[in-house]
Amino acid sequence: MENVTLFDAIRSRLQDGNWHDIDDLAVSSANLDISRRQLLRALEEIVGPVVSSLGDIKDGEFRPLNHVVLPHLKDWLKSKRLKVRIAQLNTQAGLLILSDLRGHLQLISLPEITAELVEQALNLQTDDLQVIPHGEVHRLLARVNLRPNLEVLDAAHSPLPFQPIARPKKEFGDQAHLWELEQESIYIIREAVAAAERPGMLFSLGKDSMVMLRLAEKAFAPEPIPFPLVNIDTRWKFQDMNEFREWTKNRTDVETIHYINSDAIEADINPFDSGSAVHTDITKTQALKKVLEEYKFDFVFGGARRDEEKSRAKERIFSVRDKNHGWDPRNQRPELWNIYNTALTDGQSMRVFPLSNWTELDIWRYLEIENVPMVPLYFAKRRPFVKRNGALIMIDDDRFRLEDDERVYFEKIRFRSLGCYPLSGGVESVAESFADIVEELVSTRVSERSSRVIDFDRGASMEQKKKEGYF
């Protein structure tokens, strides 16, 4: 029998909307005098090769998986004795296929290929499964709600392009103090813009930057924001942050500046060979000085808060910097009754911190109320990481260098503070939503920057970095 005729006969068996085991299909087709091997060969000739090996899986952009993570993922799955299924699609045949790592297949026919139908099909599975997406399935599973017995395991995949989740905004309700903080910050932003000739906003893509952006939108609505968002790219940010940056750059309602220090590229500055202090100085501090001078910014907004770190607690809301962008903690202007001195002389510039009086908890409560788009790294997910010098360092891309005999973990973690991925530690967490994070923060007494490697560089404290021009 020709394979096409055979496939049509098999597909007729799949029209009941249920999963079918490849062995059952072979048995049901016994009257066609076909073996399981012949059936598999026929399927592959019609629908194409079926992936049954972790090494053959591709991510949502059909790129290979992270080769640093992949061997450790195989070992972890084996040690946990978890049931693994590789989920893949054949759009031409309208089939969703699940394969274990030995080539055993289950198939279900879909009337069309949509995220909703893929979700419904997978939710028919009753076993506890680790579902590893291959190709297009990775994109379709990004927003689905699977049953608790199913977990999408994409720890070795590169992230997908960022897409915000549509949720309704909330009211301030019993969080009236957030409205007061919002109004104070809007006042600060307007005061700075009124005094500035060339304002800008440092935009790190993190939670504080997103609150500042929302405040700026409100401060000047319905007019556009009258200054650009300046993103300093160290080339070592998390991939999720890069995707979020590209989404922001494609927004038509904001102007963005994406800046990389060319000196860092020429000298191949990186966290592994250069060390965190040198890496931070050249890719962040020196890059910031260069972009400020190149674009002639006189007032620049930053998202620092006084509750983050002791040197930031010292700083004024309107913080004067000298002509070399240095900060003198002993020479600060008084700020009484919200009266700010915005005068500049002798090449000075001004760093402005509208969130100075906010706390981390305020930030997250405001983000939840406003439903602000966020980098997914802030929410808990199973991610690959190592425990290095007391910090949980995520293996974000294939440039990561494992130390000898270093163990790779696959547990749920999230990040409270984001920067260069080899220098930003995560925290073990199960907080997967705004509300979960707020609940988690209410009970914690650990600073959000306790896992930032750059804050503990010997001889290069945060205060010293700020004196040298760091934000």
PAROGU-114885 format. One record per residue (C-alpha): residue in three letters; x, y, z. Coordinates in steps of 0.2 Angstrom, whole numbers, padded with zeros to 4 digits, always signed. Example, Ala and Ser with C-alpha at 12.3 -4.5 7.8 and 13.67 -1.06 7.14 Angstrom:
BEGIN
ALA+0062-0022+0039;SER+0068-0005+0036;
END
This chain:
BEGIN
MET+0000+0000+0000;GLU+0006+0017-0004;ASN+0011+0028+0011;VAL-0001+0042+0006;THR-0016+0029+0006;LEU-0009+0022+0023;PHE-0008+0039+0030;ASP-0026+0043+0025;ALA-0032+0027+0034;ILE-0022+0031+0050;ARG-0028+0049+0050;SER-0046+0043+0049;ARG-0042+0034+0066;LEU-0037+0051+0073;GLN-0052+0061+0070;ASP-0060+0057+0087;GLY-0051+0071+0096;ASN-0041+0059+0107;TRP-0023+0054+0109;HIS-0018+0038+0100;ASP-0003+0027+0104;ILE+0008+0022+0089;ASP+0006+0004+0094;ASP-0012+0005+0095;LEU-0013+0013+0078;ALA-0002-0001+0071;VAL-0014-0014+0078;SER-0029-0005+0072;SER-0021-0005+0055;ALA-0017-0024+0055;ASN-0029-0027+0041;LEU-0018-0016+0031;ASP-0004-0029+0034;ILE+0008-0016+0042;SER+0021-0017+0056;ARG+0025-0004+0069;ARG+0041+0000+0060;GLN+0033+0002+0043;LEU+0020+0013+0051;LEU+0034+0024+0058;ARG+0043+0025+0041;ALA+0027+0029+0033;LEU+0023+0043+0045;GLU+0040+0050+0043;GLU+0039+0050+0024;ILE+0023+0059+0025;VAL+0024+0071+0040;GLY+0043+0072+0041;PRO+0056+0067+0054;VAL+0050+0065+0072;VAL+0061+0072+0085;SER+0065+0059+0099;SER+0082+0066+0106;LEU+0085+0081+0117;GLY+0100+0085+0105;ASP+0089+0087+0090;ILE+0076+0099+0098;LYS+0075+0117+0092;ASP+0069+0132+0101;GLY+0055+0143+0095;GLU+0066+0151+0082;PHE+0072+0134+0076;ARG+0089+0136+0084;PRO+0099+0123+0094;LEU+0097+0122+0113;ASN+0110+0129+0125;HIS+0124+0117+0123;VAL+0131+0121+0141;VAL+0114+0117+0149;LEU+0109+0102+0138;PRO+0121+0088+0145;HIS+0116+0093+0163;LEU+0097+0093+0158;LYS+0099+0076+0152;ASP+0107+0070+0168;TRP+0094+0079+0179;LEU+0080+0071+0170;LYS+0088+0054+0172;SER+0091+0057+0191;LYS+0074+0063+0194;ARG+0066+0048+0184;LEU+0054+0061+0176;LYS+0042+0056+0162;VAL+0048+0067+0147;ARG+0038+0070+0131;ILE+0045+0081+0117;ALA+0030+0090+0110;GLN+0031+0094+0091;LEU+0019+0099+0077;ASN+0016+0094+0059;THR+0006+0108+0053;GLN+0004+0101+0035;ALA-0004+0085+0043;GLY-0012+0094+0057;LEU-0004+0083+0070;LEU+0002+0086+0088;ILE+0015+0073+0092;LEU+0022+0068+0109;SER+0038+0058+0109;ASP+0047+0050+0123;LEU+0066+0049+0122;ARG+0065+0031+0115;GLY+0055+0036+0100;HIS+0038+0030+0107;LEU+0025+0041+0100;GLN+0007+0048+0104;LEU-0003+0057+0091;ILE-0018+0068+0091;SER-0026+0077+0076;LEU-0030+0095+0077;PRO-0043+0104+0066;GLU-0031+0119+0066;ILE-0015+0124+0074;THR-0019+0136+0088;ALA-0012+0139+0105;GLU-0030+0135+0112;LEU-0031+0118+0103;VAL-0014+0113+0108;GLU-0018+0118+0126;GLN-0034+0108+0126;ALA-0025+0093+0118;LEU-0011+0092+0131;ASN-0023+0094+0145;LEU-0031+0077+0140;GLN-0015+0069+0147;THR-0017+0063+0164;ASP+0001+0057+0168;ASP+0014+0068+0176;LEU+0024+0074+0162;GLN+0039+0086+0158;VAL+0034+0093+0141;ILE+0049+0099+0131;PRO+0043+0110+0116;HIS+0051+0108+0099;GLY+0050+0122+0086;GLU+0033+0131+0084;VAL+0026+0122+0099;HIS+0038+0133+0110;ARG+0028+0149+0104;LEU+0011+0141+0106;LEU+0014+0136+0124;ALA+0020+0153+0130;ARG+0003+0158+0136;VAL-0007+0142+0139;ASN-0013+0136+0156;LEU-0009+0118+0158;ARG-0015+0106+0171;PRO-0004+0104+0187;ASN+0002+0087+0181;LEU+0010+0095+0166;GLU+0026+0107+0166;VAL+0033+0115+0151;LEU+0052+0113+0152;ASP+0061+0125+0141;ALA+0076+0128+0153;ALA+0089+0126+0138;HIS+0079+0136+0125;SER+0082+0154+0120;PRO+0068+0165+0125;LEU+0054+0170+0113;PRO+0051+0188+0107;PHE+0042+0197+0121;GLN+0024+0200+0120;PRO+0014+0209+0134;ILE-0001+0200+0143;ALA-0017+0210+0142;ARG-0024+0212+0160;PRO-0036+0225+0166;LYS-0029+0239+0177;LYS-0035+0240+0195;GLU-0039+0254+0207;PHE-0028+0260+0221;GLY-0041+0255+0234;ASP-0033+0253+0251;GLN-0016+0258+0244;ALA-0019+0276+0244;HIS-0001+0280+0248;LEU+0004+0274+0231;TRP-0006+0288+0223;GLU+0003+0300+0235;LEU+0020+0293+0229;GLU+0014+0294+0211;GLN+0009+0312+0212;GLU+0026+0316+0221;SER+0036+0307+0207;ILE+0026+0316+0193;TYR+0029+0333+0201;ILE+0048+0329+0202;ILE+0048+0323+0183;ARG+0039+0339+0178;GLU+0051+0350+0188;ALA+0066+0342+0180;VAL+0059+0344+0162;ALA+0055+0362+0165;ALA+0073+0366+0171;ALA+0081+0355+0158;GLU+0088+0359+0140;ARG+0091+0341+0135;PRO+0083+0328+0147;GLY+0084+0309+0146;MET+0079+0294+0156;LEU+0091+0280+0160;PHE+0081+0264+0155;SER+0088+0248+0162;LEU+0073+0238+0157;GLY+0070+0233+0175;LYS+0055+0235+0187;ASP+0060+0253+0193;SER+0063+0259+0175;MET+0045+0252+0170;VAL+0038+0262+0185;MET+0047+0278+0179;LEU+0041+0275+0161;ARG+0023+0274+0167;LEU+0025+0289+0178;ALA+0032+0299+0163;GLU+0018+0294+0152;LYS+0006+0300+0165;ALA+0016+0316+0168;PHE+0014+0322+0150;ALA-0002+0314+0144;PRO-0009+0315+0131;GLU+0007+0322+0124;PRO+0022+0310+0120;ILE+0036+0309+0133;PRO+0048+0324+0129;PHE+0064+0314+0131;PRO+0072+0298+0125;LEU+0075+0282+0135;VAL+0093+0278+0136;ASN+0098+0260+0137;ILE+0116+0255+0141;ASP+0119+0238+0133;THR+0134+0229+0141;ARG+0132+0214+0129;TRP+0130+0203+0144;LYS+0112+0206+0149;PHE+0100+0192+0150;GLN+0092+0186+0134;ASP+0075+0190+0141;MET+0080+0208+0144;ASN+0087+0209+0126;GLU+0070+0203+0119;PHE+0061+0216+0130;ARG+0072+0230+0124;GLU+0068+0225+0106;TRP+0050+0226+0110;THR+0052+0243+0118;LYS+0062+0250+0103;ASN+0047+0245+0092;ARG+0035+0255+0102;THR+0029+0270+0092;ASP+0025+0281+0108;VAL+0043+0282+0115;GLU+0060+0287+0108;THR+0075+0275+0113;ILE+0094+0276+0112;HIS+0103+0259+0112;TYR+0121+0262+0117;ILE+0136+0251+0118;ASN+0153+0257+0123;SER+0164+0253+0108;ASP+0180+0252+0120;ALA+0172+0236+0128;ILE+0170+0228+0111;GLU+0188+0232+0106;ALA+0195+0225+0122;ASP+0183+0211+0123;ILE+0178+0216+0141;ASN+0167+0202+0149;PRO+0163+0197+0167;PHE+0173+0181+0166;ASP+0190+0187+0160;SER+0189+0205+0166;GLY+0181+0203+0183;SER+0165+0211+0189;ALA+0174+0228+0194;VAL+0182+0231+0177;HIS+0168+0225+0167;THR+0155+0236+0177;ASP+0167+0251+0175;ILE+0169+0250+0156;THR+0153+0243+0150;LYS+0142+0254+0162;THR+0150+0268+0170;GLN+0161+0274+0156;ALA+0148+0270+0143;LEU+0136+0281+0153;LYS+0148+0295+0153;LYS+0151+0294+0135;VAL+0132+0293+0130;LEU+0129+0308+0142;GLU+0142+0318+0133;GLU+0138+0313+0116;TYR+0119+0317+0117;LYS+0123+0333+0129;PHE+0110+0327+0142;ASP+0110+0339+0157;PHE+0096+0331+0167;VAL+0095+0312+0167;PHE+0082+0302+0177;GLY+0087+0286+0186;GLY+0077+0273+0195;ALA+0087+0272+0211;ARG+0078+0271+0228;ARG+0084+0275+0245;ASP+0079+0258+0252;GLU+0090+0248+0240;GLU+0108+0252+0247;LYS+0116+0263+0260;SER+0125+0275+0248;ARG+0109+0278+0238;ALA+0100+0282+0255;LYS+0112+0297+0256;GLU+0108+0304+0239;ARG+0096+0319+0236;ILE+0082+0317+0223;PHE+0091+0331+0213;SER+0109+0325+0213;VAL+0122+0337+0206;ARG+0137+0329+0196;ASP+0152+0339+0192;LYS+0159+0341+0174;ASN+0167+0323+0175;HIS+0150+0316+0181;GLY+0157+0313+0198;TRP+0146+0313+0214;ASP+0152+0322+0230;PRO+0142+0315+0245;ARG+0148+0329+0256;ASN+0142+0343+0244;GLN+0124+0340+0242;ARG+0110+0353+0241;PRO+0096+0354+0254;GLU+0079+0348+0249;LEU+0066+0356+0261;TRP+0047+0355+0258;ASN+0049+0349+0240;ILE+0058+0364+0234;TYR+0072+0359+0223;ASN+0087+0369+0217;THR+0089+0364+0199;ALA+0103+0377+0194;LEU+0118+0371+0185;THR+0135+0379+0183;ASP+0153+0375+0177;GLY+0148+0360+0166;GLN+0138+0352+0180;SER+0124+0339+0176;MET+0109+0333+0186;ARG+0104+0315+0191;VAL+0086+0315+0196;PHE+0078+0301+0206;PRO+0059+0301+0206;LEU+0058+0285+0215;SER+0069+0290+0230;ASN+0055+0288+0242;TRP+0047+0272+0235;THR+0051+0254+0242;GLU+0053+0238+0233;LEU+0035+0233+0240;ASP+0028+0250+0233;ILE+0036+0246+0216;TRP+0027+0229+0215;ARG+0011+0235+0221;TYR+0011+0249+0209;LEU+0016+0238+0194;GLU+0001+0226+0199;ILE-0011+0240+0199;GLU-0005+0248+0183;ASN-0003+0231+0174;VAL+0014+0236+0168;PRO+0023+0225+0155;MET+0038+0216+0164;VAL+0054+0206+0159;PRO+0048+0188+0163;LEU+0064+0185+0174;TYR+0055+0193+0188;PHE+0043+0179+0189;ALA+0047+0162+0196;LYS+0051+0148+0183;ARG+0062+0132+0182;ARG+0079+0139+0176;PRO+0096+0132+0175;PHE+0109+0139+0188;VAL+0124+0136+0198;LYS+0128+0140+0216;ARG+0143+0152+0215;ASN+0150+0161+0230;GLY+0133+0161+0238;ALA+0123+0167+0223;LEU+0112+0158+0211;ILE+0119+0162+0194;MET+0108+0158+0179;ILE+0116+0149+0164;ASP+0108+0161+0152;ASP+0117+0158+0136;ASP+0131+0147+0129;ARG+0145+0159+0133;PHE+0143+0154+0152;ARG+0159+0146+0159;LEU+0156+0131+0171;GLU+0169+0129+0184;ASP+0177+0111+0186;ASP+0164+0099+0194;GLU+0151+0113+0196;ARG+0134+0107+0198;VAL+0119+0113+0187;TYR+0103+0115+0196;PHE+0085+0116+0188;GLU+0074+0123+0201;LYS+0061+0138+0201;ILE+0070+0154+0204;ARG+0066+0172+0200;PHE+0076+0189+0200;ARG+0073+0204+0212;SER+0086+0214+0203;LEU+0092+0213+0185;GLY+0109+0217+0177;CYS+0123+0207+0168;TYR+0118+0189+0170;PRO+0134+0182+0176;LEU+0134+0195+0190;SER+0115+0194+0195;GLY+0110+0181+0207;GLY+0092+0174+0208;VAL+0082+0169+0223;GLU+0072+0152+0225;SER+0054+0157+0223;VAL+0037+0150+0218;ALA+0030+0168+0215;GLU+0023+0167+0197;SER+0012+0183+0197;PHE+0012+0201+0204;ALA+0001+0196+0219;ASP+0013+0181+0223;ILE+0028+0193+0223;VAL+0019+0206+0234;GLU+0015+0192+0246;GLU+0033+0185+0246;LEU+0040+0203+0249;VAL+0029+0206+0264;SER+0038+0192+0274;THR+0056+0195+0268;ARG+0069+0204+0277;VAL+0083+0202+0264;SER+0088+0216+0252;GLU+0085+0214+0234;ARG+0103+0219+0230;SER+0110+0205+0241;SER+0114+0194+0226;ARG+0121+0208+0215;VAL+0140+0203+0213;ILE+0145+0221+0209;ASP+0139+0227+0226;PHE+0152+0217+0234;ASP+0168+0220+0224;ARG+0183+0223+0235;GLY+0189+0241+0234;ALA+0174+0246+0223;SER+0159+0250+0234;MET+0143+0257+0227;GLU+0148+0274+0234;GLN+0165+0273+0226;LYS+0157+0269+0209;LYS+0145+0283+0211;LYS+0159+0295+0214;GLU+0167+0289+0198;GLY+0151+0292+0188;TYR+0140+0276+0190;PHE+0122+0280+0192;
END
